Each structure stands twice: as C-alpha cells, then as structure tokens.
C-alpha cells in the first residue's frame, strides 16, 4: 500500500472517530483548537513527500509514527475548552511589526489593559426616517476579528472598533430599494498573517430598520443576538470561524444561510417559530435538538406547517460542527 493512501486513511479514521464520539456525547471537541496547529499538517505532508519517493520501510514507519503522535496531540488539545476571544493562531508568536494608520476618527487612548498597540475607533451612520421604508443591507467583511452585537442605538448603526492593526471603514449607499452599509477591514500587509491580530468590533443596530446581514469572515468569530431585531436574511460565508447567532420571530419569514470550511456554528431559533433545515455538510457534525428528520439533509420542527412565523436554515460545510437548538 502506498504511504500517501495509508496516511490519508489514518487521517479520515481520526476525523470520523472524533465526529462519532462527539455525536454520542462521549467527548466535547473544539475544532478551532485543532486549526490553531495547522502547521502540523505541513510537516506530515513533507514527511510523506520525502519518504514516499524512495519506498523506504524505515522512512514509512517514521512517517506513520509522527502522524500518530501528531493526531494524539491534536486529540488532546481539541478537548480543551477554548478561551473567549480571538482564537485564530492563539498559540503562535504575535506579529511585532504592527502597522496602524490613523484617521480622523481614531481615539488614541489606550485600552483597559494600557496596551499602547491598541486603538479605539468609532464608526456610525445616522438613522433617517425617510429611508426606513427601504430594506437595510449590512455587508460585513474581514479576517482575524471578533465581532459582537452589543445592543441597540438611535443611529442606524454604530461600530466600536478596538484595533491592533488594519484600516476599518463604514460606507453607505442609498438606492431606490435599499440602504446599503458596507463595513470592511483593509489590511493588505497582514492579509495572510495568521498571528493573533486582536481586533474586536462591537455593533449596535437600530431596531426600527429591517435588516439583511451578509457576512464574509475569513477567520475569527461572530456572536450575534438578533432576537430583538427585524432580520430578514442572514448569510454567512466563513473559512476557519466560530459563529454563534440567536434568531428572533419578529418577521413572518427569516432566511439563514451558512457556508463554512472549518467552523463551529451554533444557531438558536425561537420555539414559537416553525423551522426547516437543509444541509449539505460533508464530514461535518450535526446536532439538531428538537427537529424531526424528514429525509437525507432535511429537518423540521413539529410546528413548521402550522406556524405563521417560519425560519429557513441552509447549512453547507466541509469539516464543521453545526448545532441548531430552540429556546
């Protein structure tokens, strides 16, 4: 048997075993911890290339031994509860080459820990009553950021940014049918930096507006409690990310679409709303408490047909953990 096939077979057995143990509640496994040690997979790939060419039996044994030890280490680390906050690359050395460009809205006060490398930035757009008849679209993009929804505001949106690096912007475009807000991070120098950027963003939203939230997050986390807000659509496209959202029932129909690579996704939906889930999740783990399975990839709550409020959830993930619960 070729060494590369044997290595991939062991990796797939490891992933399947972890998912099975997790589904049966034997362990709690946090894939975000595993992703922090992604260079291990480069080492394994390098050993495979090195020893696969000369067909050395000793080399094959060394390669398999390193793989088993690495997976055992990841199995141990994956069961440790991650700390709250920005987790991407937590175990790696922080990048000391920090490039911060100030703008007129920067607040140069240090943060609560007196860390002079952090800077405060407040971005805001006013609430205009005449525009409220239109839908409000919020586009969010960035990487290495911890996002949180932190209450309401009399403005249309407030964004409190605690930044270590990068430039943040909030732009507004008004069309005949929508008010479009774009919140983004521009950090070309650190685009591929996997260090702990430490950027945090706290949003405040206006409750009178009807929201479509479209989010693209390369790596990082988002914790959004949408239950007090009129959210018509939430779309999430993430790589290695942690997503925790709570959906309300203030509108007749709400659409939630999540596409992820390696992610930990938790979604809470209200008991009073009927909910349908469609999944295309590959090797991902699924836990849909309070749902009935209708067919492969389709799940519904018992009150789905009778409820006047409906939530549609579409999940598409490669190697992720999906949890949908009712409250």
C-alpha positions in Angstrom: 0.0 0.0 0.0 1.3 3.4 -0.9 2.3 5.6 2.0 0.1 8.6 1.0 -3.0 6.4 0.9 -2.2 5.0 4.3 -1.7 8.5 5.8 -5.0 9.8 4.3 -6.7 6.7 5.6 -5.5 7.3 9.1 -6.5 11.0 9.0 -10.0 10.1 7.8 -10.3 7.5 10.5 -9.2 10.1 13.1 -11.8 12.6 11.8 -14.6 10.0 11.7 -13.8 8.7 15.1 -13.8 12.2 16.7 -17.1 13.1 15.0 -18.7 9.8 16.1 -17.5 10.2 19.8 -18.8 13.8 19.7 -22.2 12.8 18.2 -22.7 10.2 21.0 -21.7 12.8 23.7 -18.6 10.9 24.8 -16.4 14.0 24.2 -16.7 17.7 23.6 -14.3 18.5 20.7 -13.4 22.1 19.7 -12.2 22.1 16.1 -10.9 25.7 16.5 -8.2 24.4 18.8 -7.0 21.9 16.1 -7.0 24.6 13.4 -4.6 26.7 15.6 -1.9 24.0 15.0 -2.3 23.8 11.2 1.5 23.7 10.5 1.4 20.1 11.8 -0.3 19.1 8.6 2.5 20.7 6.5 5.0 18.6 8.5 3.0 15.5 7.8 2.8 16.3 4.1 6.5 17.0 3.9 7.4 13.6 5.5 5.0 11.9 3.1 6.7 13.5 0.1 10.2 12.8 1.5 9.7 9.1 2.2 7.2 8.2 -0.5 9.8 8.5 -3.3 12.4 6.1 -2.0 10.0 3.5 -0.7 12.0 3.1 2.5 10.3 0.9 5.0 12.1 2.7 7.9 11.0 6.1 6.5 7.4 4.9 6.2 7.5 3.8 9.9 8.9 7.2 10.9 6.2 9.0 8.9 3.4 6.9 10.3 4.8 7.3 13.8 4.9 11.1 13.5 1.4 11.1 12.2 0.0 9.1 15.1 1.8 11.2 17.7 0.5 14.4 16.0 -3.1 13.2 15.9 -2.9 12.1 19.5 -1.6 15.6 20.4 -4.5 17.2 18.4 -7.0 14.9 20.1 -5.8 16.1 23.5 -5.8 19.8 22.5 -9.2 19.6 20.8 -10.9 18.6 24.1 -9.7 21.7 25.9 -12.2 24.4 26.2 -11.0 27.4 24.2 -10.8 30.8 25.8 -13.2 33.5 24.9 -12.0 36.0 22.3 -10.0 35.9 19.1 -8.7 32.3 18.8 -7.1 32.2 15.3 -3.5 31.3 15.8 -3.6 31.9 19.5 -0.6 29.6 20.2 1.7 31.3 17.7 4.0 34.2 18.3 2.3 37.6 17.8 3.5 39.7 14.9 5.6 42.6 16.4 5.6 44.5 13.1 2.4 46.4 13.7 1.3 48.9 11.1 -1.6 51.2 12.2 -2.8 54.0 10.1 -4.8 56.6 11.9 -7.7 58.6 10.6 -9.7 61.5 12.0 -12.0 59.3 14.0 -9.2 57.4 15.8 -9.2 57.7 19.6 -5.6 57.4 20.7 -6.5 56.4 24.3 -5.0 53.1 25.4 -7.3 50.2 26.2 -8.2 49.0 29.6 -5.0 47.0 29.8 -2.9 50.0 28.9 -1.7 48.3 25.8 -0.4 51.1 23.6 -0.7 49.0 20.4 -4.5 49.1 20.6 -6.5 52.0 19.3 -10.2 52.8 19.6 -12.3 53.7 16.5 -16.0 54.6 16.4 -17.9 54.5 13.1 -21.6 55.5 12.8 -24.3 56.3 10.3 -27.4 58.3 11.3 -30.9 57.0 11.2 -33.0 58.7 8.5 -36.8 58.1 8.9 -37.4 58.7 5.2 -35.1 55.8 4.3 -36.6 53.3 6.7 -39.3 52.2 4.2 -36.5 50.5 2.3 -34.6 47.4 3.5 -31.3 47.9 5.1 -28.4 45.7 3.9 -25.3 45.3 6.1 -22.2 43.9 4.4 -19.5 42.8 6.8 -16.1 41.5 5.7 -12.7 40.9 7.4 -10.4 38.4 8.9 -8.9 37.8 12.3 -11.7 39.7 14.0 -14.0 39.1 16.9 -17.5 40.5 16.1 -20.3 41.0 18.6 -23.7 42.6 18.6 -23.8 44.8 21.6 -27.3 46.4 21.9 -29.4 49.0 20.1 -28.7 52.6 19.1 -30.8 55.6 18.0 -28.4 55.8 15.0 -28.8 53.4 12.1 -25.6 51.6 13.1 -22.7 52.2 15.5 -19.5 50.2 15.3 -17.0 50.4 18.1 -13.7 49.0 17.0 -10.8 48.0 19.2 -8.0 47.6 16.7 -4.4 46.4 16.7 -3.8 46.7 13.0 -5.5 47.4 9.7 -7.9 50.1 8.5 -11.6 49.9 9.1 -14.3 51.7 7.1 -18.1 52.0 7.1 -19.6 53.2 3.9 -23.3 54.0 3.0 -25.0 53.8 -0.4 -28.7 54.6 -0.8 -30.6 53.2 -3.8 -34.3 53.3 -4.8 -34.9 50.0 -2.9 -32.3 49.7 -0.2 -29.9 51.4 2.1 -26.6 49.5 1.8 -24.0 49.7 4.5 -20.5 48.2 4.0 -18.3 47.5 7.0 -14.8 46.2 6.0 -11.3 45.9 7.1 -8.4 46.7 4.7 -5.1 45.2 5.8 -3.1 44.2 2.7 0.1 43.8 4.7 -1.5 41.4 7.2 -3.9 39.7 4.8 -2.1 36.4 5.1 -0.8 36.9 8.7 -2.1 34.1 10.9 -1.0 35.8 14.1 -3.3 37.0 16.8 -4.4 40.3 15.3 -6.6 41.0 18.4 -9.2 43.2 16.5 -12.6 43.5 18.1 -15.8 45.0 16.7 -19.0 45.7 18.7 -22.0 46.6 16.6 -25.1 48.4 17.8 -28.1 48.4 15.4 -31.4 50.3 15.1 -34.5 48.2 16.0 -36.7 50.1 13.6 -34.9 49.0 10.5 -35.4 45.7 8.6 -32.0 44.1 8.2 -30.3 41.9 5.6 -27.0 40.9 7.1 -24.3 39.5 4.7 -21.1 38.4 6.4 -17.8 37.2 4.9 -15.3 36.2 7.6 -12.0 34.6 6.6 -11.0 33.6 10.2 -12.3 34.8 13.5 -15.6 34.7 15.4 -19.0 36.3 15.5 -21.5 36.4 18.4 -24.8 38.0 17.3 -28.1 38.1 19.2 -30.6 39.1 16.5 -33.7 38.2 18.6 -34.7 41.9 19.3 -34.2 42.9 15.7 -36.1 42.5 12.4 -33.6 40.4 10.5 -35.0 39.2 7.2 -31.8 37.5 5.9 -28.5 36.4 7.5 -25.9 35.0 5.2 -22.5 33.8 6.4 -19.5 32.8 4.4 -16.6 31.7 6.6 -13.3 29.8 6.5 -12.0 28.9 9.9 -14.5 30.6 12.1 -16.7 30.4 15.1 -20.3 31.6 14.7 -23.0 31.9 17.5 -26.3 33.6 16.5 -29.7 33.8 18.0 -32.7 34.4 15.7 -35.9 36.1 16.6 -39.5 35.9 15.3 -40.4 39.5 14.6 -40.9 38.8 10.8 -43.0 36.2 9.0 -40.0 34.7 7.2 -36.3 34.7 8.1 -33.6 33.1 5.9 -30.3 31.9 7.4 -27.6 30.6 5.0 -24.2 29.4 6.4 -21.3 28.3 4.2 -18.2 27.3 6.0 -14.9 25.4 5.8 -13.7 24.5 9.3 -16.1 26.2 11.6 -18.0 25.8 14.9 -21.6 27.0 14.2 -24.3 27.4 16.8 -27.8 28.7 15.9 -30.7 29.3 18.3 -34.3 29.7 17.0 -37.4 30.5 19.0 -39.9 27.8 20.0 -42.8 29.7 18.6 -41.5 29.8 15.0 -41.6 26.8 12.6 -38.1 26.0 11.3 -36.8 23.9 8.4 -33.1 22.9 8.0 -31.5 21.8 4.8 -27.9 20.6 5.0 -25.1 19.8 2.7 -22.4 19.2 5.2 -19.8 16.6 4.1 -17.9 15.3 7.1 -19.4 17.9 9.4 -21.0 17.0 12.8 -24.7 17.8 13.2 -26.8 18.3 16.3 -30.4 19.5 15.7 -32.2 19.2 19.0 -36.0 19.4 18.7 -36.1 18.7 15.0 -37.5 15.7 13.1 -35.6 14.2 10.2 -37.8 14.1 7.0 -35.2 12.8 4.6 -31.4 13.0 4.0 -30.4 16.5 4.8 -33.9 17.8 5.6 -35.1 18.5 9.1 -38.2 20.3 10.5 -39.8 21.3 13.8 -43.2 19.7 14.6 -44.9 23.1 14.3 -43.4 24.0 10.9 -46.6 23.8 8.9 -48.9 25.4 11.4 -46.7 28.3 12.5 -47.2 31.8 11.0 -43.6 32.6 11.6 -41.0 30.5 9.6 -37.3 30.3 9.7 -35.4 28.6 6.8 -31.8 27.4 7.5 -29.4 26.2 4.8 -26.1 24.7 6.0 -23.1 23.9 3.8 -19.8 22.9 5.4 -16.8 20.9 4.7 -15.5 20.0 8.2 -17.6 21.9 10.6 -19.7 21.4 13.8 -23.3 22.6 13.3 -25.7 22.9 16.2 -29.3 24.2 16.0 -31.3 24.5 19.2 -34.6 26.0 20.2 -35.2 28.5 23.0 
